[in-house]
Amino acid sequence: MKYAQPADDGAMWAPILEKAWAKVKGNYAQVDGGFVVNGLRLLTGAPTFTYTLSSFGLTAAETFSLLQAADSVDYPMGAGTSAGSDSTFNDCGIAYGHAYSILGTFEMDTYDMVMLRNPWGVTYYSGTWNKDDSNWTDALVAQVPFGIDPRTSNTDGIFVMAIADFIQTSSNCINDF
């Protein structure tokens, strides 16, 4: 594979799945700007659901409950941003017209949190709870699952955000999930 690069552990499954999806669609140009739900439906054969935050009207608590329920049964989840060039970034430092993996949900003290990953392997998230946020303490980092330290995981594309920020459509961080 010409442009594929293995993960740090040598795994090649992500680029192989990406190439398979491109073959199904005809070529890489046909998958540019697609929706997360389409790939998940094809690759898993499972029913999929999409929620557009600006029109669905769920509260932060309802959204977190929905995501937490899906996370508890290991459903694959993704999120996306508004259309646009993925070389430009929205108010939160997140690329326009781009898909993100939702790695999971968790509770951190009194905060309901969502952990996301940019498949590019890097993130420039600049909202609350970004890597440089002064609110991070060692005690809070210890509550983040998978041994992830959000203060340093940006080079792996991993970032966390409070559910209230996740659904805040006025800041244009995430558009759908």
Contacts in CASP RR format, 6 or more apart in sequence:
PFRMAT RR
TARGET T0000
AUTHOR 0000-0000-0000
METHOD contacts of the structure
MODEL  1
MKYAQPADDGAMWAPILEKAWAKVKGNYAQVDGGFVVNGLRLLTGAPTFT
YTLSSFGLTAAETFSLLQAADSVDYPMGAGTSAGSDSTFNDCGIAYGHAY
SILGTFEMDTYDMVMLRNPWGVTYYSGTWNKDDSNWTDALVAQVPFGIDP
RTSNTDGIFVMAIADFIQTSSNCINDF
1 12 0 8 1.000
1 15 0 8 1.000
1 16 0 8 1.000
1 19 0 8 1.000
3 15 0 8 1.000
4 12 0 8 1.000
4 15 0 8 1.000
4 16 0 8 1.000
4 18 0 8 1.000
4 19 0 8 1.000
5 15 0 8 1.000
6 12 0 8 1.000
6 15 0 8 1.000
7 14 0 8 1.000
14 119 0 8 1.000
17 43 0 8 1.000
18 31 0 8 1.000
20 43 0 8 1.000
21 31 0 8 1.000
21 39 0 8 1.000
21 42 0 8 1.000
21 43 0 8 1.000
22 28 0 8 1.000
22 30 0 8 1.000
22 31 0 8 1.000
24 42 0 8 1.000
25 31 0 8 1.000
33 86 0 8 1.000
33 97 0 8 1.000
33 99 0 8 1.000
34 99 0 8 1.000
35 50 0 8 1.000
35 99 0 8 1.000
36 78 0 8 1.000
36 79 0 8 1.000
36 80 0 8 1.000
36 99 0 8 1.000
37 48 0 8 1.000
37 49 0 8 1.000
37 50 0 8 1.000
40 46 0 8 1.000
40 48 0 8 1.000
40 76 0 8 1.000
40 78 0 8 1.000
41 47 0 8 1.000
41 48 0 8 1.000
44 76 0 8 1.000
46 75 0 8 1.000
50 176 0 8 1.000
50 177 0 8 1.000
51 58 0 8 1.000
51 63 0 8 1.000
51 66 0 8 1.000
51 176 0 8 1.000
51 177 0 8 1.000
52 175 0 8 1.000
52 176 0 8 1.000
53 63 0 8 1.000
53 167 0 8 1.000
53 169 0 8 1.000
53 174 0 8 1.000
53 175 0 8 1.000
53 176 0 8 1.000
53 177 0 8 1.000
54 169 0 8 1.000
54 175 0 8 1.000
58 66 0 8 1.000
58 167 0 8 1.000
59 167 0 8 1.000
60 112 0 8 1.000
60 163 0 8 1.000
60 164 0 8 1.000
60 166 0 8 1.000
60 167 0 8 1.000
61 112 0 8 1.000
61 163 0 8 1.000
63 163 0 8 1.000
63 166 0 8 1.000
63 167 0 8 1.000
64 105 0 8 1.000
64 112 0 8 1.000
64 114 0 8 1.000
64 163 0 8 1.000
67 77 0 8 1.000
67 102 0 8 1.000
67 104 0 8 1.000
67 105 0 8 1.000
67 114 0 8 1.000
67 163 0 8 1.000
67 177 0 8 1.000
68 105 0 8 1.000
68 112 0 8 1.000
70 77 0 8 1.000
71 77 0 8 1.000
71 102 0 8 1.000
71 104 0 8 1.000
71 105 0 8 1.000
76 101 0 8 1.000
77 101 0 8 1.000
77 102 0 8 1.000
77 104 0 8 1.000
77 177 0 8 1.000
78 99 0 8 1.000
78 100 0 8 1.000
78 101 0 8 1.000
78 102 0 8 1.000
78 177 0 8 1.000
79 99 0 8 1.000
79 100 0 8 1.000
79 102 0 8 1.000
79 116 0 8 1.000
79 166 0 8 1.000
79 174 0 8 1.000
79 175 0 8 1.000
79 176 0 8 1.000
79 177 0 8 1.000
80 97 0 8 1.000
80 98 0 8 1.000
80 99 0 8 1.000
80 100 0 8 1.000
80 174 0 8 1.000
80 175 0 8 1.000
80 176 0 8 1.000
80 177 0 8 1.000
81 90 0 8 1.000
81 94 0 8 1.000
81 95 0 8 1.000
81 96 0 8 1.000
81 97 0 8 1.000
81 98 0 8 1.000
81 100 0 8 1.000
81 172 0 8 1.000
81 173 0 8 1.000
81 174 0 8 1.000
81 175 0 8 1.000
82 90 0 8 1.000
82 96 0 8 1.000
82 97 0 8 1.000
82 172 0 8 1.000
82 175 0 8 1.000
83 96 0 8 1.000
83 97 0 8 1.000
84 96 0 8 1.000
84 97 0 8 1.000
85 96 0 8 1.000
85 97 0 8 1.000
86 95 0 8 1.000
86 96 0 8 1.000
86 97 0 8 1.000
86 98 0 8 1.000
87 95 0 8 1.000
88 95 0 8 1.000
88 96 0 8 1.000
89 95 0 8 1.000
89 96 0 8 1.000
89 124 0 8 1.000
90 96 0 8 1.000
90 171 0 8 1.000
90 172 0 8 1.000
90 173 0 8 1.000
91 171 0 8 1.000
91 172 0 8 1.000
91 173 0 8 1.000
92 125 0 8 1.000
92 126 0 8 1.000
92 127 0 8 1.000
92 161 0 8 1.000
92 165 0 8 1.000
92 171 0 8 1.000
92 172 0 8 1.000
92 173 0 8 1.000
93 124 0 8 1.000
93 125 0 8 1.000
93 126 0 8 1.000
93 127 0 8 1.000
94 100 0 8 1.000
94 123 0 8 1.000
94 124 0 8 1.000
94 125 0 8 1.000
94 173 0 8 1.000
94 174 0 8 1.000
95 118 0 8 1.000
98 118 0 8 1.000
99 119 0 8 1.000
100 116 0 8 1.000
100 117 0 8 1.000
100 118 0 8 1.000
100 119 0 8 1.000
100 174 0 8 1.000
101 116 0 8 1.000
101 117 0 8 1.000
101 119 0 8 1.000
102 114 0 8 1.000
102 115 0 8 1.000
102 116 0 8 1.000
102 177 0 8 1.000
103 115 0 8 1.000
103 116 0 8 1.000
103 117 0 8 1.000
103 146 0 8 1.000
103 158 0 8 1.000
104 114 0 8 1.000
104 115 0 8 1.000
104 145 0 8 1.000
105 112 0 8 1.000
105 113 0 8 1.000
105 114 0 8 1.000
105 115 0 8 1.000
105 163 0 8 1.000
106 113 0 8 1.000
106 115 0 8 1.000
106 143 0 8 1.000
106 144 0 8 1.000
106 145 0 8 1.000
107 113 0 8 1.000
107 143 0 8 1.000
108 140 0 8 1.000
108 143 0 8 1.000
108 144 0 8 1.000
109 140 0 8 1.000
109 143 0 8 1.000
111 162 0 8 1.000
111 163 0 8 1.000
112 162 0 8 1.000
112 163 0 8 1.000
112 164 0 8 1.000
113 129 0 8 1.000
113 144 0 8 1.000
113 160 0 8 1.000
113 161 0 8 1.000
113 162 0 8 1.000
113 163 0 8 1.000
114 160 0 8 1.000
114 161 0 8 1.000
114 162 0 8 1.000
114 163 0 8 1.000
114 166 0 8 1.000
115 144 0 8 1.000
115 145 0 8 1.000
115 146 0 8 1.000
115 148 0 8 1.000
115 158 0 8 1.000
115 159 0 8 1.000
115 160 0 8 1.000
116 158 0 8 1.000
116 159 0 8 1.000
116 160 0 8 1.000
116 161 0 8 1.000
117 123 0 8 1.000
117 156 0 8 1.000
117 157 0 8 1.000
117 158 0 8 1.000
117 159 0 8 1.000
118 157 0 8 1.000
118 159 0 8 1.000
120 157 0 8 1.000
121 155 0 8 1.000
121 156 0 8 1.000
121 157 0 8 1.000
122 154 0 8 1.000
122 155 0 8 1.000
122 157 0 8 1.000
123 154 0 8 1.000
123 157 0 8 1.000
123 158 0 8 1.000
123 159 0 8 1.000
124 154 0 8 1.000
125 131 0 8 1.000
125 154 0 8 1.000
125 159 0 8 1.000
125 161 0 8 1.000
127 133 0 8 1.000
127 161 0 8 1.000
127 165 0 8 1.000
127 173 0 8 1.000
128 135 0 8 1.000
128 161 0 8 1.000
128 162 0 8 1.000
128 165 0 8 1.000
129 135 0 8 1.000
129 136 0 8 1.000
129 150 0 8 1.000
129 159 0 8 1.000
129 160 0 8 1.000
129 161 0 8 1.000
129 162 0 8 1.000
129 165 0 8 1.000
130 150 0 8 1.000
130 159 0 8 1.000
131 150 0 8 1.000
131 151 0 8 1.000
131 152 0 8 1.000
131 153 0 8 1.000
131 154 0 8 1.000
131 159 0 8 1.000
132 151 0 8 1.000
136 150 0 8 1.000
136 151 0 8 1.000
141 149 0 8 1.000
141 150 0 8 1.000
141 151 0 8 1.000
144 150 0 8 1.000
144 160 0 8 1.000
148 158 0 8 1.000
148 160 0 8 1.000
150 158 0 8 1.000
150 159 0 8 1.000
150 160 0 8 1.000
153 159 0 8 1.000
161 173 0 8 1.000
165 171 0 8 1.000
165 173 0 8 1.000
166 173 0 8 1.000
166 174 0 8 1.000
166 177 0 8 1.000
167 174 0 8 1.000
169 175 0 8 1.000
END
